[in-house]
Amino acid sequence: MDIKKNSTLYKRYVNVIAEADKLGNLTPIYLRWEDNQLFKIDKIIEIRQSVSRVGGNGILYRVRIQNRERHLFYEINRWFIESYTP
């Protein structure tokens, strides 16, 4: 994702394949796009409670996917990313 100044961000719900450990902690492993393409989450940079710039709040996972940093949120019972396309 290239940074676009003065561009509108959207809340884009996505499918995520995640692992839940015995304590209930979630670790996202793959993000599945609308065309069923899988993107491996290469690294989790940070996990914390946060408010999204596009509205909503939840657990923020700052992740690296294909050398690009993305903000992936777990909000109640579903996942979304901050995206420049709706």
N, CA, C and O atoms as a Maestro MAE file, in Angstrom:
{
 s_m_m2io_version
 :::
 2.0.0
}

f_m_ct {
 s_m_title
 :::
 protein
 m_atom[344] {
  # First column is atom index #
  i_m_mmod_type
  r_m_x_coord
  r_m_y_coord
  r_m_z_coord
  i_m_residue_number
  s_m_chain_name
  s_m_pdb_residue_name
  s_m_pdb_atom_name
  i_m_atomic_number
  :::
  1 25 0.844 -1.171 0.000 1 A "MET " " N  " 7
  2 3 0.000 0.000 0.000 1 A "MET " " CA " 6
  3 2 0.885 1.229 0.000 1 A "MET " " C  " 6
  4 15 1.713 1.399 0.895 1 A "MET " " O  " 8
  5 25 0.724 2.060 -0.964 2 A "ASP " " N  " 7
  6 3 1.457 3.305 -1.009 2 A "ASP " " CA " 6
  7 2 0.704 4.349 -0.202 2 A "ASP " " C  " 6
  8 15 -0.526 4.389 -0.228 2 A "ASP " " O  " 8
  9 25 1.439 5.196 0.516 3 A "ILE " " N  " 7
  10 3 0.820 6.252 1.291 3 A "ILE " " CA " 6
  11 2 0.327 7.324 0.335 3 A "ILE " " C  " 6
  12 15 1.088 7.824 -0.494 3 A "ILE " " O  " 8
  13 25 -0.950 7.678 0.451 4 A "LYS " " N  " 7
  14 3 -1.538 8.700 -0.406 4 A "LYS " " CA " 6
  15 2 -1.973 9.857 0.475 4 A "LYS " " C  " 6
  16 15 -2.905 9.713 1.266 4 A "LYS " " O  " 8
  17 25 -1.317 10.995 0.351 5 A "LYS " " N  " 7
  18 3 -1.678 12.148 1.158 5 A "LYS " " CA " 6
  19 2 -3.005 12.713 0.682 5 A "LYS " " C  " 6
  20 15 -3.314 12.703 -0.510 5 A "LYS " " O  " 8
  21 25 -3.788 13.210 1.645 6 A "ASN " " N  " 7
  22 3 -5.089 13.816 1.372 6 A "ASN " " CA " 6
  23 2 -6.058 12.841 0.709 6 A "ASN " " C  " 6
  24 15 -6.981 13.284 0.026 6 A "ASN " " O  " 8
  25 25 -5.887 11.560 0.881 7 A "SER " " N  " 7
  26 3 -6.814 10.567 0.346 7 A "SER " " CA " 6
  27 2 -7.740 10.095 1.460 7 A "SER " " C  " 6
  28 15 -7.384 10.105 2.639 7 A "SER " " O  " 8
  29 25 -8.925 9.686 1.056 8 A "THR " " N  " 7
  30 3 -9.906 9.200 2.008 8 A "THR " " CA " 6
  31 2 -9.603 7.752 2.374 8 A "THR " " C  " 6
  32 15 -9.312 6.926 1.510 8 A "THR " " O  " 8
  33 25 -9.677 7.464 3.655 9 A "LEU " " N  " 7
  34 3 -9.529 6.092 4.125 9 A "LEU " " CA " 6
  35 2 -10.905 5.483 4.338 9 A "LEU " " C  " 6
  36 15 -11.857 6.180 4.689 9 A "LEU " " O  " 8
  37 25 -11.002 4.182 4.124 10 A "TYR " " N  " 7
  38 3 -12.246 3.446 4.298 10 A "TYR " " CA " 6
  39 2 -12.023 2.282 5.251 10 A "TYR " " C  " 6
  40 15 -10.911 1.771 5.387 10 A "TYR " " O  " 8
  41 25 -13.108 1.874 5.908 11 A "LYS " " N  " 7
  42 3 -13.081 0.664 6.722 11 A "LYS " " CA " 6
  43 2 -13.447 -0.480 5.786 11 A "LYS " " C  " 6
  44 15 -14.555 -0.521 5.251 11 A "LYS " " O  " 8
  45 25 -12.520 -1.404 5.591 12 A "ARG " " N  " 7
  46 3 -12.733 -2.519 4.665 12 A "ARG " " CA " 6
  47 2 -12.672 -3.825 5.453 12 A "ARG " " C  " 6
  48 15 -11.611 -4.222 5.936 12 A "ARG " " O  " 8
  49 25 -13.817 -4.485 5.578 13 A "TYR " " N  " 7
  50 3 -13.851 -5.754 6.296 13 A "TYR " " CA " 6
  51 2 -13.205 -6.843 5.451 13 A "TYR " " C  " 6
  52 15 -13.418 -6.916 4.241 13 A "TYR " " O  " 8
  53 25 -12.421 -7.680 6.098 14 A "VAL " " N  " 7
  54 3 -11.659 -8.717 5.396 14 A "VAL " " CA " 6
  55 2 -11.773 -10.037 6.158 14 A "VAL " " C  " 6
  56 15 -12.095 -10.063 7.346 14 A "VAL " " O  " 8
  57 25 -11.503 -11.119 5.449 15 A "ASN " " N  " 7
  58 3 -11.418 -12.434 6.070 15 A "ASN " " CA " 6
  59 2 -9.992 -12.652 6.543 15 A "ASN " " C  " 6
  60 15 -9.035 -12.314 5.846 15 A "ASN " " O  " 8
  61 25 -9.861 -13.214 7.726 16 A "VAL " " N  " 7
  62 3 -8.547 -13.464 8.310 16 A "VAL " " CA " 6
  63 2 -8.506 -14.896 8.818 16 A "VAL " " C  " 6
  64 15 -9.450 -15.376 9.445 16 A "VAL " " O  " 8
  65 25 -7.413 -15.558 8.543 17 A "ILE " " N  " 7
  66 3 -7.150 -16.867 9.146 17 A "ILE " " CA " 6
  67 2 -6.244 -16.594 10.337 17 A "ILE " " C  " 6
  68 15 -5.142 -16.066 10.189 17 A "ILE " " O  " 8
  69 25 -6.722 -16.961 11.517 18 A "ALA " " N  " 7
  70 3 -5.991 -16.657 12.747 18 A "ALA " " CA " 6
  71 2 -5.915 -17.885 13.635 18 A "ALA " " C  " 6
  72 15 -6.696 -18.827 13.498 18 A "ALA " " O  " 8
  73 25 -4.969 -17.854 14.536 19 A "GLU " " N  " 7
  74 3 -4.822 -18.914 15.528 19 A "GLU " " CA " 6
  75 2 -5.244 -18.363 16.883 19 A "GLU " " C  " 6
  76 15 -4.850 -17.258 17.258 19 A "GLU " " O  " 8
  77 25 -6.033 -19.118 17.605 20 A "ALA " " N  " 7
  78 3 -6.413 -18.762 18.970 20 A "ALA " " CA " 6
  79 2 -5.700 -19.726 19.911 20 A "ALA " " C  " 6
  80 15 -5.834 -20.942 19.778 20 A "ALA " " O  " 8
  81 25 -4.943 -19.182 20.860 21 A "ASP " " N  " 7
  82 3 -4.246 -20.066 21.792 21 A "ASP " " CA " 6
  83 2 -5.172 -20.447 22.950 21 A "ASP " " C  " 6
  84 15 -6.321 -20.007 23.003 21 A "ASP " " O  " 8
  85 25 -4.673 -21.254 23.862 22 A "LYS " " N  " 7
  86 3 -5.525 -21.771 24.941 22 A "LYS " " CA " 6
  87 2 -5.966 -20.687 25.922 22 A "LYS " " C  " 6
  88 15 -6.874 -20.909 26.724 22 A "LYS " " O  " 8
  89 25 -5.325 -19.508 25.864 23 A "LEU " " N  " 7
  90 3 -5.741 -18.390 26.702 23 A "LEU " " CA " 6
  91 2 -6.704 -17.450 25.980 23 A "LEU " " C  " 6
  92 15 -7.194 -16.483 26.562 23 A "LEU " " O  " 8
  93 25 -6.972 -17.745 24.701 24 A "GLY " " N  " 7
  94 3 -7.896 -16.925 23.930 24 A "GLY " " CA " 6
  95 2 -7.244 -15.815 23.131 24 A "GLY " " C  " 6
  96 15 -7.937 -15.018 22.498 24 A "GLY " " O  " 8
  97 25 -5.927 -15.751 23.148 25 A "ASN " " N  " 7
  98 3 -5.220 -14.730 22.370 25 A "ASN " " CA " 6
  99 2 -5.269 -15.078 20.890 25 A "ASN " " C  " 6
  100 15 -5.025 -16.223 20.510 25 A "ASN " " O  " 8
  101 25 -5.586 -14.083 20.046 26 A "LEU " " N  " 7
  102 3 -5.651 -14.286 18.603 26 A "LEU " " CA " 6
  103 2 -4.364 -13.830 17.935 26 A "LEU " " C  " 6
  104 15 -3.816 -12.777 18.260 26 A "LEU " " O  " 8
  105 25 -3.893 -14.641 16.997 27 A "THR " " N  " 7
  106 3 -2.728 -14.291 16.182 27 A "THR " " CA " 6
  107 2 -3.126 -14.435 14.724 27 A "THR " " C  " 6
  108 15 -3.316 -15.553 14.243 27 A "THR " " O  " 8
  109 25 -3.259 -13.303 14.002 28 A "PRO " " N  " 7
  110 3 -3.598 -13.403 12.576 28 A "PRO " " CA " 6
  111 2 -2.428 -13.990 11.797 28 A "PRO " " C  " 6
  112 15 -1.275 -13.625 12.028 28 A "PRO " " O  " 8
  113 25 -2.730 -14.904 10.870 29 A "ILE " " N  " 7
  114 3 -1.695 -15.573 10.082 29 A "ILE " " CA " 6
  115 2 -1.793 -15.203 8.609 29 A "ILE " " C  " 6
  116 15 -0.781 -14.931 7.963 29 A "ILE " " O  " 8
  117 25 -3.010 -15.193 8.082 30 A "TYR " " N  " 7
  118 3 -3.255 -14.855 6.671 30 A "TYR " " CA " 6
  119 2 -4.421 -13.892 6.568 30 A "TYR " " C  " 6
  120 15 -5.354 -13.938 7.370 30 A "TYR " " O  " 8
  121 25 -4.359 -13.022 5.576 31 A "LEU " " N  " 7
  122 3 -5.481 -12.173 5.194 31 A "LEU " " CA " 6
  123 2 -5.979 -12.689 3.852 31 A "LEU " " C  " 6
  124 15 -5.193 -12.863 2.920 31 A "LEU " " O  " 8
  125 25 -7.293 -12.935 3.751 32 A "ARG " " N  " 7
  126 3 -7.866 -13.441 2.502 32 A "ARG " " CA " 6
  127 2 -8.641 -12.314 1.837 32 A "ARG " " C  " 6
  128 15 -9.593 -11.786 2.412 32 A "ARG " " O  " 8
  129 25 -8.231 -11.941 0.615 33 A "TRP " " N  " 7
  130 3 -8.848 -10.864 -0.140 33 A "TRP " " CA " 6
  131 2 -10.148 -11.333 -0.781 33 A "TRP " " C  " 6
  132 15 -10.450 -12.526 -0.760 33 A "TRP " " O  " 8
  133 25 -10.926 -10.405 -1.355 34 A "GLU " " N  " 7
  134 3 -12.225 -10.740 -1.943 34 A "GLU " " CA " 6
  135 2 -12.125 -11.783 -3.050 34 A "GLU " " C  " 6
  136 15 -13.046 -12.577 -3.238 34 A "GLU " " O  " 8
  137 25 -11.018 -11.788 -3.783 35 A "ASP " " N  " 7
  138 3 -10.850 -12.752 -4.873 35 A "ASP " " CA " 6
  139 2 -10.262 -14.078 -4.383 35 A "ASP " " C  " 6
  140 15 -9.785 -14.883 -5.183 35 A "ASP " " O  " 8
  141 25 -10.299 -14.300 -3.068 36 A "ASN " " N  " 7
  142 3 -9.781 -15.495 -2.388 36 A "ASN " " CA " 6
  143 2 -8.269 -15.608 -2.379 36 A "ASN " " C  " 6
  144 15 -7.735 -16.643 -1.979 36 A "ASN " " O  " 8
  145 25 -7.566 -14.574 -2.810 37 A "GLN " " N  " 7
  146 3 -6.103 -14.583 -2.756 37 A "GLN " " CA " 6
  147 2 -5.663 -14.460 -1.296 37 A "GLN " " C  " 6
  148 15 -6.168 -13.618 -0.554 37 A "GLN " " O  " 8
  149 25 -4.726 -15.303 -0.899 38 A "LEU " " N  " 7
  150 3 -4.207 -15.287 0.466 38 A "LEU " " CA " 6
  151 2 -2.925 -14.467 0.532 38 A "LEU " " C  " 6
  152 15 -2.054 -14.570 -0.332 38 A "LEU " " O  " 8
  153 25 -2.832 -13.647 1.585 39 A "PHE " " N  " 7
  154 3 -1.618 -12.883 1.842 39 A "PHE " " CA " 6
  155 2 -1.116 -13.272 3.222 39 A "PHE " " C  " 6
  156 15 -1.825 -13.103 4.214 39 A "PHE " " O  " 8
  157 25 0.095 -13.789 3.289 40 A "LYS " " N  " 7
  158 3 0.688 -14.188 4.570 40 A "LYS " " CA " 6
  159 2 1.090 -12.950 5.353 40 A "LYS " " C  " 6
  160 15 1.694 -12.027 4.806 40 A "LYS " " O  " 8
  161 25 0.757 -12.937 6.617 41 A "ILE " " N  " 7
  162 3 1.207 -11.868 7.503 41 A "ILE " " CA " 6
  163 2 2.624 -12.238 7.923 41 A "ILE " " C  " 6
  164 15 2.840 -13.176 8.690 41 A "ILE " " O  " 8
  165 25 3.582 -11.479 7.400 42 A "ASP " " N  " 7
  166 3 4.992 -11.804 7.609 42 A "ASP " " CA " 6
  167 2 5.460 -11.497 9.025 42 A "ASP " " C  " 6
  168 15 6.290 -12.213 9.585 42 A "ASP " " O  " 8
  169 25 4.917 -10.421 9.598 43 A "LYS " " N  " 7
  170 3 5.380 -10.030 10.929 43 A "LYS " " CA " 6
  171 2 4.295 -9.213 11.619 43 A "LYS " " C  " 6
  172 15 3.630 -8.388 10.993 43 A "LYS " " O  " 8
  173 25 4.127 -9.450 12.907 44 A "ILE " " N  " 7
  174 3 3.277 -8.604 13.731 44 A "ILE " " CA " 6
  175 2 4.197 -7.634 14.452 44 A "ILE " " C  " 6
  176 15 5.038 -8.038 15.256 44 A "ILE " " O  " 8
  177 25 4.030 -6.362 14.158 45 A "ILE " " N  " 7
  178 3 4.916 -5.328 14.701 45 A "ILE " " CA " 6
  179 2 4.461 -4.881 16.084 45 A "ILE " " C  " 6
  180 15 5.273 -4.636 16.976 45 A "ILE " " O  " 8
  181 25 3.139 -4.781 16.244 46 A "GLU " " N  " 7
  182 3 2.601 -4.264 17.502 46 A "GLU " " CA " 6
  183 2 1.167 -4.752 17.665 46 A "GLU " " C  " 6
  184 15 0.441 -4.917 16.684 46 A "GLU " " O  " 8
  185 25 0.769 -4.980 18.910 47 A "ILE " " N  " 7
  186 3 -0.612 -5.331 19.248 47 A "ILE " " CA " 6
  187 2 -1.019 -4.436 20.405 47 A "ILE " " C  " 6
  188 15 -0.353 -4.399 21.440 47 A "ILE " " O  " 8
  189 25 -2.147 -3.697 20.219 48 A "ARG " " N  " 7
  190 3 -2.629 -2.841 21.309 48 A "ARG " " CA " 6
  191 2 -4.065 -2.429 21.036 48 A "ARG " " C  " 6
  192 15 -4.540 -2.501 19.902 48 A "ARG " " O  " 8
  193 25 -4.746 -2.000 22.079 49 A "GLN " " N  " 7
  194 3 -6.087 -1.429 21.945 49 A "GLN " " CA " 6
  195 2 -5.938 -0.075 21.270 49 A "GLN " " C  " 6
  196 15 -5.060 0.707 21.634 49 A "GLN " " O  " 8
  197 25 -6.798 0.213 20.278 50 A "SER " " N  " 7
  198 3 -6.662 1.470 19.554 50 A "SER " " CA " 6
  199 2 -7.970 1.863 18.883 50 A "SER " " C  " 6
  200 15 -8.868 1.041 18.700 50 A "SER " " O  " 8
  201 25 -8.056 3.139 18.520 51 A "VAL " " N  " 7
  202 3 -9.170 3.670 17.743 51 A "VAL " " CA " 6
  203 2 -8.682 3.817 16.310 51 A "VAL " " C  " 6
  204 15 -7.573 4.293 16.071 51 A "VAL " " O  " 8
  205 25 -9.508 3.411 15.368 52 A "SER " " N  " 7
  206 3 -9.150 3.510 13.957 52 A "SER " " CA " 6
  207 2 -9.418 4.907 13.429 52 A "SER " " C  " 6
  208 15 -10.325 5.589 13.906 52 A "SER " " O  " 8
  209 25 -8.639 5.336 12.452 53 A "ARG " " N  " 7
  210 3 -8.861 6.633 11.803 53 A "ARG " " CA " 6
  211 2 -10.137 6.626 10.967 53 A "ARG " " C  " 6
  212 15 -10.638 7.689 10.601 53 A "ARG " " O  " 8
  213 25 -10.667 5.448 10.661 54 A "VAL " " N  " 7
  214 3 -11.882 5.349 9.839 54 A "VAL " " CA " 6
  215 2 -13.131 5.083 10.679 54 A "VAL " " C  " 6
  216 15 -14.209 4.849 10.134 54 A "VAL " " O  " 8
  217 25 -12.988 5.118 11.972 55 A "GLY " " N  " 7
  218 3 -14.114 4.860 12.863 55 A "GLY " " CA " 6
  219 2 -14.055 3.462 13.426 55 A "GLY " " C  " 6
  220 15 -13.567 2.537 12.778 55 A "GLY " " O  " 8
  221 25 -14.541 3.319 14.600 56 A "GLY " " N  " 7
  222 3 -14.495 2.030 15.270 56 A "GLY " " CA " 6
  223 2 -13.234 1.898 16.099 56 A "GLY " " C  " 6
  224 15 -12.304 2.698 15.993 56 A "GLY " " O  " 8
  225 25 -13.230 0.885 16.910 57 A "ASN " " N  " 7
  226 3 -12.051 0.619 17.725 57 A "ASN " " CA " 6
  227 2 -11.988 -0.864 18.009 57 A "ASN " " C  " 6
  228 15 -12.944 -1.603 17.771 57 A "ASN " " O  " 8
  229 25 -10.870 -1.278 18.510 58 A "GLY " " N  " 7
  230 3 -10.663 -2.687 18.820 58 A "GLY " " CA " 6
  231 2 -9.199 -2.944 19.061 58 A "GLY " " C  " 6
  232 15 -8.463 -2.062 19.505 58 A "GLY " " O  " 8
  233 25 -8.790 -4.135 18.771 59 A "ILE " " N  " 7
  234 3 -7.383 -4.499 18.923 59 A "ILE " " CA " 6
  235 2 -6.684 -4.213 17.597 59 A "ILE " " C  " 6
  236 15 -7.040 -4.771 16.559 59 A "ILE " " O  " 8
  237 25 -5.694 -3.345 17.651 60 A "LEU " " N  " 7
  238 3 -4.900 -3.007 16.469 60 A "LEU " " CA " 6
  239 2 -3.730 -3.970 16.368 60 A "LEU " " C  " 6
  240 15 -2.971 -4.152 17.320 60 A "LEU " " O  " 8
  241 25 -3.598 -4.581 15.206 61 A "TYR " " N  " 7
  242 3 -2.424 -5.383 14.875 61 A "TYR " " CA " 6
  243 2 -1.691 -4.616 13.784 61 A "TYR " " C  " 6
  244 15 -2.147 -4.577 12.642 61 A "TYR " " O  " 8
  245 25 -0.562 -4.005 14.122 62 A "ARG " " N  " 7
  246 3 0.286 -3.410 13.077 62 A "ARG " " CA " 6
  247 2 1.073 -4.562 12.490 62 A "ARG " " C  " 6
  248 15 1.881 -5.191 13.173 62 A "ARG " " O  " 8
  249 25 0.829 -4.836 11.207 63 A "VAL " " N  " 7
  250 3 1.421 -6.018 10.588 63 A "VAL " " CA " 6
  251 2 2.201 -5.633 9.334 63 A "VAL " " C  " 6
  252 15 2.002 -4.567 8.753 63 A "VAL " " O  " 8
  253 25 3.086 -6.528 8.943 64 A "ARG " " N  " 7
  254 3 3.820 -6.385 7.686 64 A "ARG " " CA " 6
  255 2 3.377 -7.508 6.767 64 A "ARG " " C  " 6
  256 15 3.471 -8.688 7.104 64 A "ARG " " O  " 8
  257 25 2.882 -7.103 5.571 65 A "ILE " " N  " 7
  258 3 2.460 -8.039 4.532 65 A "ILE " " CA " 6
  259 2 3.176 -7.636 3.257 65 A "ILE " " C  " 6
  260 15 2.979 -6.525 2.765 65 A "ILE " " O  " 8
  261 25 3.998 -8.512 2.717 66 A "GLN " " N  " 7
  262 3 4.755 -8.246 1.496 66 A "GLN " " CA " 6
  263 2 5.500 -6.915 1.576 66 A "GLN " " C  " 6
  264 15 5.406 -6.084 0.672 66 A "GLN " " O  " 8
  265 25 6.233 -6.723 2.658 67 A "ASN " " N  " 7
  266 3 7.058 -5.530 2.894 67 A "ASN " " CA " 6
  267 2 6.271 -4.233 3.037 67 A "ASN " " C  " 6
  268 15 6.842 -3.150 2.905 67 A "ASN " " O  " 8
  269 25 4.980 -4.324 3.303 68 A "ARG " " N  " 7
  270 3 4.158 -3.126 3.504 68 A "ARG " " CA " 6
  271 2 3.465 -3.218 4.849 68 A "ARG " " C  " 6
  272 15 2.916 -4.258 5.210 68 A "ARG " " O  " 8
  273 25 3.497 -2.126 5.580 69 A "GLU " " N  " 7
  274 3 2.841 -2.101 6.879 69 A "GLU " " CA " 6
  275 2 1.363 -1.785 6.699 69 A "GLU " " C  " 6
  276 15 0.998 -0.889 5.938 69 A "GLU " " O  " 8
  277 25 0.515 -2.531 7.407 70 A "ARG " " N  " 7
  278 3 -0.936 -2.317 7.371 70 A "ARG " " CA " 6
  279 2 -1.457 -2.295 8.798 70 A "ARG " " C  " 6
  280 15 -0.870 -2.890 9.701 70 A "ARG " " O  " 8
  281 25 -2.565 -1.601 8.984 71 A "HIS " " N  " 7
  282 3 -3.269 -1.604 10.260 71 A "HIS " " CA " 6
  283 2 -4.456 -2.547 10.123 71 A "HIS " " C  " 6
  284 15 -5.396 -2.279 9.374 71 A "HIS " " O  " 8
  285 25 -4.399 -3.642 10.851 72 A "LEU " " N  " 7
  286 3 -5.438 -4.655 10.852 72 A "LEU " " CA " 6
  287 2 -6.101 -4.610 12.225 72 A "LEU " " C  " 6
  288 15 -5.424 -4.716 13.247 72 A "LEU " " O  " 8
  289 25 -7.426 -4.454 12.247 73 A "PHE " " N  " 7
  290 3 -8.168 -4.341 13.503 73 A "PHE " " CA " 6
  291 2 -9.063 -5.551 13.708 73 A "PHE " " C  " 6
  292 15 -9.674 -6.061 12.769 73 A "PHE " " O  " 8
  293 25 -9.125 -5.999 14.958 74 A "TYR " " N  " 7
  294 3 -10.117 -6.993 15.364 74 A "TYR " " CA " 6
  295 2 -11.138 -6.236 16.209 74 A "TYR " " C  " 6
  296 15 -10.836 -5.799 17.320 74 A "TYR " " O  " 8
  297 25 -12.361 -6.084 15.666 75 A "GLU " " N  " 7
  298 3 -13.400 -5.295 16.301 75 A "GLU " " CA " 6
  299 2 -14.574 -6.212 16.645 75 A "GLU " " C  " 6
  300 15 -15.267 -6.698 15.751 75 A "GLU " " O  " 8
  301 25 -14.788 -6.440 17.902 76 A "ILE " " N  " 7
  302 3 -15.816 -7.333 18.438 76 A "ILE " " CA " 6
  303 2 -15.620 -8.748 17.891 76 A "ILE " " C  " 6
  304 15 -14.949 -9.552 18.539 76 A "ILE " " O  " 8
  305 25 -16.178 -9.082 16.726 77 A "ASN " " N  " 7
  306 3 -16.014 -10.448 16.208 77 A "ASN " " CA " 6
  307 2 -15.680 -10.466 14.722 77 A "ASN " " C  " 6
  308 15 -15.941 -11.460 14.045 77 A "ASN " " O  " 8
  309 25 -15.101 -9.369 14.199 78 A "ARG " " N  " 7
  310 3 -14.692 -9.367 12.792 78 A "ARG " " CA " 6
  311 2 -13.491 -8.461 12.588 78 A "ARG " " C  " 6
  312 15 -13.159 -7.631 13.435 78 A "ARG " " O  " 8
  313 25 -12.849 -8.643 11.446 79 A "TRP " " N  " 7
  314 3 -11.592 -7.980 11.122 79 A "TRP " " CA " 6
  315 2 -11.809 -6.916 10.052 79 A "TRP " " C  " 6
  316 15 -12.632 -7.086 9.153 79 A "TRP " " O  " 8
  317 25 -11.052 -5.803 10.160 80 A "PHE " " N  " 7
  318 3 -11.050 -4.820 9.074 80 A "PHE " " CA " 6
  319 2 -9.677 -4.173 8.956 80 A "PHE " " C  " 6
  320 15 -8.879 -4.176 9.893 80 A "PHE " " O  " 8
  321 25 -9.428 -3.619 7.774 81 A "ILE " " N  " 7
  322 3 -8.203 -2.861 7.531 81 A "ILE " " CA " 6
  323 2 -8.594 -1.435 7.168 81 A "ILE " " C  " 6
  324 15 -9.719 -1.178 6.741 81 A "ILE " " O  " 8
  325 25 -7.655 -0.515 7.342 82 A "GLU " " N  " 7
  326 3 -7.814 0.842 6.834 82 A "GLU " " CA " 6
  327 2 -7.324 0.808 5.403 82 A "GLU " " C  " 6
  328 15 -6.172 0.466 5.140 82 A "GLU " " O  " 8
  329 25 -8.211 1.168 4.469 83 A "SER " " N  " 7
  330 3 -7.910 0.997 3.056 83 A "SER " " CA " 6
  331 2 -8.213 2.278 2.278 83 A "SER " " C  " 6
  332 15 -9.106 3.038 2.651 83 A "SER " " O  " 8
  333 25 -7.474 2.515 1.205 84 A "TYR " " N  " 7
  334 3 -7.736 3.651 0.333 84 A "TYR " " CA " 6
  335 2 -8.782 3.337 -0.730 84 A "TYR " " C  " 6
  336 15 -9.168 4.217 -1.499 84 A "TYR " " O  " 8
  337 25 -9.244 2.088 -0.777 85 A "THR " " N  " 7
  338 3 -10.325 1.719 -1.691 85 A "THR " " CA " 6
  339 2 -11.463 1.115 -0.874 85 A "THR " " C  " 6
  340 15 -11.224 0.321 0.037 85 A "THR " " O  " 8
  341 25 -12.702 1.491 -1.200 86 A "PRO " " N  " 7
  342 3 -13.845 0.975 -0.427 86 A "PRO " " CA " 6
  343 2 -14.067 -0.520 -0.614 86 A "PRO " " C  " 6
  344 15 -14.989 -1.085 -0.026 86 A "PRO " " O  " 8
  :::
 }
 m_bond[343] {
  # First column is bond index #
  i_m_from
  i_m_to
  i_m_order
  :::
  1 1 2 1
  2 2 3 1
  3 3 4 2
  4 3 5 1
  5 5 6 1
  6 6 7 1
  7 7 8 2
  8 7 9 1
  9 9 10 1
  10 10 11 1
  11 11 12 2
  12 11 13 1
  13 13 14 1
  14 14 15 1
  15 15 16 2
  16 15 17 1
  17 17 18 1
  18 18 19 1
  19 19 20 2
  20 19 21 1
  21 21 22 1
  22 22 23 1
  23 23 24 2
  24 23 25 1
  25 25 26 1
  26 26 27 1
  27 27 28 2
  28 27 29 1
  29 29 30 1
  30 30 31 1
  31 31 32 2
  32 31 33 1
  33 33 34 1
  34 34 35 1
  35 35 36 2
  36 35 37 1
  37 37 38 1
  38 38 39 1
  39 39 40 2
  40 39 41 1
  41 41 42 1
  42 42 43 1
  43 43 44 2
  44 43 45 1
  45 45 46 1
  46 46 47 1
  47 47 48 2
  48 47 49 1
  49 49 50 1
  50 50 51 1
  51 51 52 2
  52 51 53 1
  53 53 54 1
  54 54 55 1
  55 55 56 2
  56 55 57 1
  57 57 58 1
  58 58 59 1
  59 59 60 2
  60 59 61 1
  61 61 62 1
  62 62 63 1
  63 63 64 2
  64 63 65 1
  65 65 66 1
  66 66 67 1
  67 67 68 2
  68 67 69 1
  69 69 70 1
  70 70 71 1
  71 71 72 2
  72 71 73 1
  73 73 74 1
  74 74 75 1
  75 75 76 2
  76 75 77 1
  77 77 78 1
  78 78 79 1
  79 79 80 2
  80 79 81 1
  81 81 82 1
  82 82 83 1
  83 83 84 2
  84 83 85 1
  85 85 86 1
  86 86 87 1
  87 87 88 2
  88 87 89 1
  89 89 90 1
  90 90 91 1
  91 91 92 2
  92 91 93 1
  93 93 94 1
  94 94 95 1
  95 95 96 2
  96 95 97 1
  97 97 98 1
  98 98 99 1
  99 99 100 2
  100 99 101 1
  101 101 102 1
  102 102 103 1
  103 103 104 2
  104 103 105 1
  105 105 106 1
  106 106 107 1
  107 107 108 2
  108 107 109 1
  109 109 110 1
  110 110 111 1
  111 111 112 2
  112 111 113 1
  113 113 114 1
  114 114 115 1
  115 115 116 2
  116 115 117 1
  117 117 118 1
  118 118 119 1
  119 119 120 2
  120 119 121 1
  121 121 122 1
  122 122 123 1
  123 123 124 2
  124 123 125 1
  125 125 126 1
  126 126 127 1
  127 127 128 2
  128 127 129 1
  129 129 130 1
  130 130 131 1
  131 131 132 2
  132 131 133 1
  133 133 134 1
  134 134 135 1
  135 135 136 2
  136 135 137 1
  137 137 138 1
  138 138 139 1
  139 139 140 2
  140 139 141 1
  141 141 142 1
  142 142 143 1
  143 143 144 2
  144 143 145 1
  145 145 146 1
  146 146 147 1
  147 147 148 2
  148 147 149 1
  149 149 150 1
  150 150 151 1
  151 151 152 2
  152 151 153 1
  153 153 154 1
  154 154 155 1
  155 155 156 2
  156 155 157 1
  157 157 158 1
  158 158 159 1
  159 159 160 2
  160 159 161 1
  161 161 162 1
  162 162 163 1
  163 163 164 2
  164 163 165 1
  165 165 166 1
  166 166 167 1
  167 167 168 2
  168 167 169 1
  169 169 170 1
  170 170 171 1
  171 171 172 2
  172 171 173 1
  173 173 174 1
  174 174 175 1
  175 175 176 2
  176 175 177 1
  177 177 178 1
  178 178 179 1
  179 179 180 2
  180 179 181 1
  181 181 182 1
  182 182 183 1
  183 183 184 2
  184 183 185 1
  185 185 186 1
  186 186 187 1
  187 187 188 2
  188 187 189 1
  189 189 190 1
  190 190 191 1
  191 191 192 2
  192 191 193 1
  193 193 194 1
  194 194 195 1
  195 195 196 2
  196 195 197 1
  197 197 198 1
  198 198 199 1
  199 199 200 2
  200 199 201 1
  201 201 202 1
  202 202 203 1
  203 203 204 2
  204 203 205 1
  205 205 206 1
  206 206 207 1
  207 207 208 2
  208 207 209 1
  209 209 210 1
  210 210 211 1
  211 211 212 2
  212 211 213 1
  213 213 214 1
  214 214 215 1
  215 215 216 2
  216 215 217 1
  217 217 218 1
  218 218 219 1
  219 219 220 2
  220 219 221 1
  221 221 222 1
  222 222 223 1
  223 223 224 2
  224 223 225 1
  225 225 226 1
  226 226 227 1
  227 227 228 2
  228 227 229 1
  229 229 230 1
  230 230 231 1
  231 231 232 2
  232 231 233 1
  233 233 234 1
  234 234 235 1
  235 235 236 2
  236 235 237 1
  237 237 238 1
  238 238 239 1
  239 239 240 2
  240 239 241 1
  241 241 242 1
  242 242 243 1
  243 243 244 2
  244 243 245 1
  245 245 246 1
  246 246 247 1
  247 247 248 2
  248 247 249 1
  249 249 250 1
  250 250 251 1
  251 251 252 2
  252 251 253 1
  253 253 254 1
  254 254 255 1
  255 255 256 2
  256 255 257 1
  257 257 258 1
  258 258 259 1
  259 259 260 2
  260 259 261 1
  261 261 262 1
  262 262 263 1
  263 263 264 2
  264 263 265 1
  265 265 266 1
  266 266 267 1
  267 267 268 2
  268 267 269 1
  269 269 270 1
  270 270 271 1
  271 271 272 2
  272 271 273 1
  273 273 274 1
  274 274 275 1
  275 275 276 2
  276 275 277 1
  277 277 278 1
  278 278 279 1
  279 279 280 2
  280 279 281 1
  281 281 282 1
  282 282 283 1
  283 283 284 2
  284 283 285 1
  285 285 286 1
  286 286 287 1
  287 287 288 2
  288 287 289 1
  289 289 290 1
  290 290 291 1
  291 291 292 2
  292 291 293 1
  293 293 294 1
  294 294 295 1
  295 295 296 2
  296 295 297 1
  297 297 298 1
  298 298 299 1
  299 299 300 2
  300 299 301 1
  301 301 302 1
  302 302 303 1
  303 303 304 2
  304 303 305 1
  305 305 306 1
  306 306 307 1
  307 307 308 2
  308 307 309 1
  309 309 310 1
  310 310 311 1
  311 311 312 2
  312 311 313 1
  313 313 314 1
  314 314 315 1
  315 315 316 2
  316 315 317 1
  317 317 318 1
  318 318 319 1
  319 319 320 2
  320 319 321 1
  321 321 322 1
  322 322 323 1
  323 323 324 2
  324 323 325 1
  325 325 326 1
  326 326 327 1
  327 327 328 2
  328 327 329 1
  329 329 330 1
  330 330 331 1
  331 331 332 2
  332 331 333 1
  333 333 334 1
  334 334 335 1
  335 335 336 2
  336 335 337 1
  337 337 338 1
  338 338 339 1
  339 339 340 2
  340 339 341 1
  341 341 342 1
  342 342 343 1
  343 343 344 2
  :::
 }
}
